[in-house]
């Protein structure tokens, strides 16, 4: 009997070990499949006749295979986080291991990255073709396919890395991929400048993360992120140094003010690439911020929470305001992306379970909403070759499917009920109130209004405004429409039934981080009441809209203005500016323009002025240093060589004396 029980126990342990190995195999597959496909794709493309098709198919298959492997992992991580080793390098004294740590917090952004990346690759099959009016593309296999696939694998690797050094390796890979994608058009100086800015800012973040890793290792003796906790967290000045370096290092990836300006400049990249590093790349920065703050800070509130939430609040306002005065179609969406990231960082900075849950909800909503907006913008550019919204207009009549999808995205951007963005912003405003940061509540509400205005301006000017000499356009091919339809459907479905996302990914993430039961009950109550609340708010908004419409009709009649002028051409975004001088315009819009001066406000808040001043100073210093080159004369060269030797000798003597 005892031997039978032992056999059953051994059998159970064997099955459990087999299942664990299968799970780790799925995690390794999710990391390695896209990297291997990306490295092998140029070799495949060199095969005669079928090489281009084979290379594209391998990249696309690797992206969808990664997403399938991650979906399989969601069923297994419910039993607890998975640990494993991707590879081990044996050195003379010790071994260097790249270890994996997979939990729900890492799975959520990994799922979003692989899913959006797979859709972007599908979209690129027709977008990167000679039919594209916005780019001069030869057709066949394009290097963007390779770097998009490599970006997916690097993102998943960074999210799953338990070792800070492994995280830094994959972090730098994502940076290099972003640089390669932004500099797609090597003949354009603005593309090279944008790529260099991205490289410098994100590498600055990598250097700061390396410094944080050294501080944490010297104070705790470990590089494993999963081992950091209240018991091993560095204390005193070490904690300050580590957290300061971490926050500075995360700023460029999380695209927070003032290190955010590389993202809107990066819209020079093709749309599939823009989708990836605008919509997916930021998730790595937010993830690192959540992971380390939750482990290194013992309690919410305090100076760190105030600083991070304030940073997010400034970012959400600066992004939305800059988007309202921009004319480039993709640049407007990029500024909206920055504003949305401000909400996310604000939720993370609260350091409460509800704030973190709101940030994870917004992460999902943000990925779906802005990927859809970029897909729609890419479709318009593909058909017309224009990216200036002042040269577009009336596209709805020619591109009805694209216009419908963009309308859904703009409703989500405005946080309308029955969209996932509404759920996330509702939760984050509730979290702000519960945490006692009441000064952030009006900022959050005002940011919602600015984002709604940004979406209205974008949709009206491109699709409903009067045509301004653009070429004839049509909806894009089916492979570009399918990603738009899928993301549109998910925005509505997850907004109507948010409990699907909450119960299967968000709440398990909080549980594995050790969130309180009371906060989870509050989230469940919010999830259960949202459909009814959203329906009520939608009905109220519709009734208010009808009342305002009737009142505006009556006011127009009383003022003696022809009704057709205001009904056919309302004052909204891209209309004829002559209506500004109407009776209504003189009474309302003129004082508004004089009082707000939005363009001046955006110019004052733009940190690029400081960057450009520093760049000019650095350029002058480099030109001055060139005078010391041998081509500038033997005298200066000899003096510079003698000065260098003298400095090295003095430094050596000082080091020997102080040893």
Beta strands, then each sheet from edge to edge (+ up, - down):
strand 1: 82-90
strand 2: 95-102
sheet 1: 1+ 2-
end
